[in-house]
Amino acid sequence: MKRVWRIRGLIYKYCPGTLRSIQTLNDAKSRRSCMRSSTALLALATGAFAIGTTEFTPMGLLPVIADGVQVSIPTAGMLVSAYAVGVMAGAPVMTLLFSRFGKRAALMSLMLIFTIGNLLSAFAPSYTTLLLSRLITSLNHGAFFGIGAVVAASVVPKEKQASAIAAMFMGLTVANIGGVPAATWIGQQVGWRIAFAGTAVLGLVTIAALWLALPKGEAGTPPHVGRELKVLTRPEVLLAMGTTVLGSGAMFALYTYVAPMLAEITHASPSFVAFALVLIGIGFTIGNSMGGRLADWSLDGATKIILAVLAITMAVLPLMLSTQLGAAIGMVVWGAAAFGIVPPVQMRVMQAAAQAPGLASSVNVGAFNLGNAVGAALGGAVISQGFGYAAVPLVGAALAAGGLALVWLGNAGRRAPAASAPSSI
């Protein structure tokens, strides 16, 4: 019954009319079209859930994995770095490679790589093979979200495209609430290899869902690599991707160190830290939906509002962290603002690079991972320099403010040519 209502909700949200009008339509073709849109978004969200689970689970299992392959915890941490590098490097390569396929075939092939990578991780006999397995797993990440965003936008009316992209990314936020904690618990109680094997099963489920939900479609045309890469060098595209890097950097400057920060400033117990992580996941989910709706209203307006809220929230967060109640509220609000920026910046890049939306969307996912690395590095730097954990949110606030400045700069650049153009009489 819950599944029925979930599908009904998606129909109401993404189809042109209301649910009541759909029920009374005489045109069966229109009803089938609405159902196809909803099931396609659910299939894409399933893939996002699987990818989110495999990306973040190792962070909670580093001690167990390190013991299992007989390396130190910092060495095991390279598994996270290798995944991020694979996402950045694989996004453009895999997108161009699979662009000659139909969208369904491309997405299913990418999830097959995901499944194989997780199975290799589950049976890896050594640290080196596990590292290579994680690298293989990551190759699908950027291209899946990039191509998936194009598919999500294509199955709904134009005025709902940002919300449709948010619906796909909803799987990623839900993974932080359910998939990652579940996989972490399984890894701690049963073994980390079982956790990776279970994640591989999610890949198989996604392949089946994509096959059932998406039309076969026509084969793509071989890409003109030089022309598509040239699109990515346009100033408006680079500014949009720069906004992505700074917005993501603001998020991970804090997210990377949230557990020790809560322990140090809030004097939080391990159970409260776990509770705070759940609150952050809830905030991510709220923000993702909110960001999609705001972006449908106004892409520029949504980006400015969310980055401003993120900067202000992170600036006052050190004060909120002084009490557990303030910390709980701060984590939800911060999580909503941090992930709320995802749908609008993804849509901005796709619009700025309209001649190569798939490639640009995929590379932008790599830009998110670059932001992850930048934010984590800057957050670690202020801690290493002795400024303390209270300075970490301030770094994120500065990065969010920088992203807001890039949005204003991009708008000014678009207005300048219009102002200098000769007026017609």
N, C-alpha and C positions, 0 to 999 in steps of 0.2 A: 504493500500500500504506500509506504514512504517513497518507493521508487516511482510509483505512478504520479504522486504529487510533485516530485522533483522534476519529472519530465513535463508535467503540466505547467509548472512554474517557468521552465525554460521556454516553452511554447508561448506563454503569455509575454515573456520579456523580449524575445528575439523575433517574433513574427509580427507583421505589420498591424494586425487587428488585435482586439482583445480575445480572451479565451472564449467568451460567450459568442462573439461573432464568428469565431472559427467553428464552434460547434454547430452553428446554424448555416454555415456555408453549404451551398449546393455543389460547389466546385470541388470535387474530390482531389483534383490535381493540386489545388492550393493547399489543402489539408496535408497531403503527402509531402509537399515542399516544406511546410513548417516543421513537420516531424523529422524530416531529413536534416534540417538545420540543427535541431535540438540534439539529435543523436550524434551528429558529426562533432558538435562541441563537447558532448560527453566523452566521446572516444578520444579526442585530443586532450581533454582534461585528465583522462586515465593515463595517457602517456606522460603528461607533465607530473602527475603524482608519482609514477614509477621513477622518473628521472630525479625528482626532488628527493625521493627516499634514498637512492643510491648516492647522490651527491653529498648529503649531509650526515648519513649514518656513520661513516668512518670517524667523524669528529668525536662522537660519543663512545667509540670502541677502540680508540688509539692504544690505551694500556693493554687491552686484551689482544689486539692484533700484534702489537710489539712483542708481547710474550710468546705469541703463537709462531712468529717467524724469527724470533730471537734477535731482535734489534732494539735499540733504545727508543724511547717515546719521541724525541725530536726527529730521529731518522724515520720513524713511522709517520710522522707528520708530513713528510715529503709526499706521501700518497695523496694528500689533499692538494698540495702544490702541483703535482703531476696531473691531476684531474683538471685543474684550472688551466694549465698550459695546453692540455689537449683540447679543451673547449675553444680557447682562443685560436689555436692553430688549425683545428679541424673545421671550424665554422665555415670559412670561405671555401676551403678545398672540397669538403663534402657537399656543400650546396651546389657548387659548379659541377661536381661529378655526377650528382643525382638529378640535375636539372633537365637532363634528356629523358628522364622517366616521367610517367604520370605521377600526379601528386600522391595518390594512394600507394602506388608501388614504391615511391621514394620514402614515404613515411614508414611503411612496413619494413623496408630494407634497413632503415636507420634503427628501428627498434629491434631488428634481428641482430645488428651489431651490438646493441645494448645488452641483449640477452646473452650472446656469446661472451661478451666481456665480463659479465657478472658470473657466468659459469666458470670461466677461466680463473676469476678471482677466488671462487669457492674451492677450487682444486689446486690452487697455486702451491707448489712444493717449497718455494723459497721467497724471500723478500723481493728479489730482483724480478721474478716472474709475476709476483703480485703487483709490483710497480708497473710493469708493462701491461698487465691486465687492466689496471685502472686507466691507463692511458688509452687503451683500445675502447673501453667503456665510454670514455668522455668524448670520443670522436663524433658520436651521434648528437650530442647535446645541443650545440648551437644551430646545426642544420635542422633538427627536429622543431625547435621553437621558431626558427626563421620561416621555414616552409609552412609549419603549422599555423603561424600567425597570418600568413597570406591566405591559407585555406579558410581559417575562421572568419576573416574579413569578407571572403567571397560568398559565404553561405547565408549572409544576413543583409538587410537593407543598409544603405550607406550610412544612415544616421545612427546605426547600432554597431558599427564596426569596432569602435574602441571597446565597447562592452563585450563584444564577442571575443576579442583578444584577451580581455580580463577573465572571461569564462574559462578559456584554455589555461591561463596562468593560475586559476583558482586551484587546479590540481597540485600545483607547486606549493601553495600556501597550506592546503589541507595536509600535504605530506609532512609539514612541520608540526602539525597538531597530532596526527595519527600515525603516519607511516614511519617517520624517523623514531619516535619513542618506542613503537612496537618492534622495529628492527633492532634498536639498541637493546631492548630488554631481551629479545631472543638471543642476540649475540652474547650478552652477559650470562644468560642462564644456560643456554644450550651450546653456543659456540659461534664465533664470528663467521665461520664458513657456511653455516646454516642460514645466517642472515643474508649473505650474498646469494645463496641458492634461492632463497625465498624471493629476493628482489628479481632474480631472473624469471621466476614464474610470473611476476607482474609484467615483464616484457612480453611474455607469450599471451597474456590476457589482452594487452594493448594491441598486439598484432591482430588477434581475432576481432577485437572491437573495431579497429580501423577497416578491416576487410568487410565487416558487416555494415558499417555506417557510411563509408565514403563511396562515391561512384568510382568505377574503374578509371574513367577519364582517358583523354588522349595522351599519347606520349609527347613529352616536351621536345622543343627544338634545341639542338646543340647551342650552348651559349657563345656569344661573342665576348670572350674573356676580357680582351682589352677595353672594349666599349663599356662593359659592366663595371670593371674596376675603375674606369675613368669617372663614372658617375659618383663613386664613393669619394672622389677627391674634391667634389664641389664644396665651396665654403659652407653652404647651408647644411649639407650632410655632415661635414666635420663638426660644425657647431652643435648639431643635434646629438651626435655621438659623444662629443665632449660633455654635454649635459648629462648623458647617461653615465659616463665614467664618474663624474662628480657626485651625482645622486646616489649611485651605488657605493661610491667611496664613503659618503656620509653614513650610509647604513652599516657598512662593515667595519668602519672605524670603531663603532660601539659594539656591534654584534659579536665580533671576534673575542672581545674581552668582557662580555657582559657578566659571566659567572664570577670571575675574580673581582670585578668592579662592585657587584652587589655584596659580595662577602666583605670587601674592604670598607665601603662607604655605608651600606645599609646594615652591616653585621648580620647578613642573612644566613640562615641555616641551609644545608644542602637541600632540604625539602622545599624551602621557600624559593631557592634558585630554580628547582625543577618546576615549581608552580609558575614562576616568572617566565620561564621558557614557553610554557603553555599559553600564558597571557600574550606573549609576543606573537606566537602563532595565530592566536585569535585576532590580534591587531593586524597582522599581515592579511588575513582573510577579509576583514572589514575594509582595510585600505585598498586592497585589490579591486573589490567591487565598487567602492566609492570612486577610485581613480578612473575606472572605466566609464562610469556614469558622468563624471565631470568632464572627461575628455570628449564624450558625445555632445555635451553642451558647448564646450569651447576648448579646443586643444591648447591654445596659448594660455587661456585663463586657468585651466586645470593645472598646467605645469607650473605657472607662477604661484598659484595658491598653495599647492602641495609643497613645493620647495620652501616657500616662506614659512608654512606651518612647521615643516621639518626643522628648519634653522632655528626658529623660536623655541620649539620644544626641546631641542638638544641644548640650547643655551641655558634654559632654566632647569634642565634635568638634574644637575648636581645638587640643587636645592631640594628637589622633589625626592631624591634618593636618601634624604636624611631620615625618613620614616618608611616603614613597610607599606603603609597605605599609599603614600605618595609614590613609592617605587612601583607599586602595582598599577596605579593609574597611569604613571609615566610610561611604563612598558607597553600598555595597550595603545596609548595615544602615539607614542613614538613608532611602534610597529605599524600602525595604520598609515602614518605619514611616510615611513620609510618604504613600504611596499606600494603605497598609493601612487607613487611616481612611475611605476613600471608601465602600466598601459599607455599613459600619454607620451612617454619618451619613445616607446616602441612604435607608436603610431606616427610620431613626428618624423622619425627616421624613414619609415616606409613612404610617407608623403614627400619628403625632401628628395628621396631617391626613387621616384615613381617609375623610372625606366629600368630599374633593377631592384624591385621591392624584396624579392626572396633573398638575394645576396646581402642587401643592406640590412634586412631584418636579422639574418643569421650573424653577420659581423657585429651587429649591435648587441646580440647576446654575448659575444666575445668581449664587447666593451663593458658589459656588466661585470664579467669576471676580472677584467683589468681593474675596474673600480674596486672590486673586492680586495685585490692585492694591494692597491694604492692605499685604501682605507686602513687595512690591517697593518701595513707598514708604518703609516703615519701615527696610528694609535699606539703601536709598539714603541715608536721613537719617543713620544712624549713621556711614556712610562719609563723607558730606559734613561731618559735625561733627568729623572727625578721629579717631574711635575706632578706625579700621582695620578690615580685613576679618575679623579674629578676633572682632570684636563681632557680626558678622552672625548666626552660629549662635545666639548668646545671645538675640538678638531672637526668633528662631524658637522657642527653648526657652520664652521667656516667653509667647509666643502659644499654644503647645501647652498650657502650664500653665493659661492662661486658659480654653481650651476644656475642660480637665478640670474646672475649677471650675464651669463652666456645667452640665456633666453632673451633678455633685453637687447643684447648686442645683435642677436640674429634678427629681431624685429626691426631694429634700427637699420640694419643692412638691407632689409626688404623695402623699408619706406624710402630710403635714399634714392634708389633708381626711379621710383614712382614720382618723387618730388622733382627730380631733374629732367623728367621726360617732358617734351614740348606739349603744351595744351592745345587741344583742337578747338577750332572756332565753329 
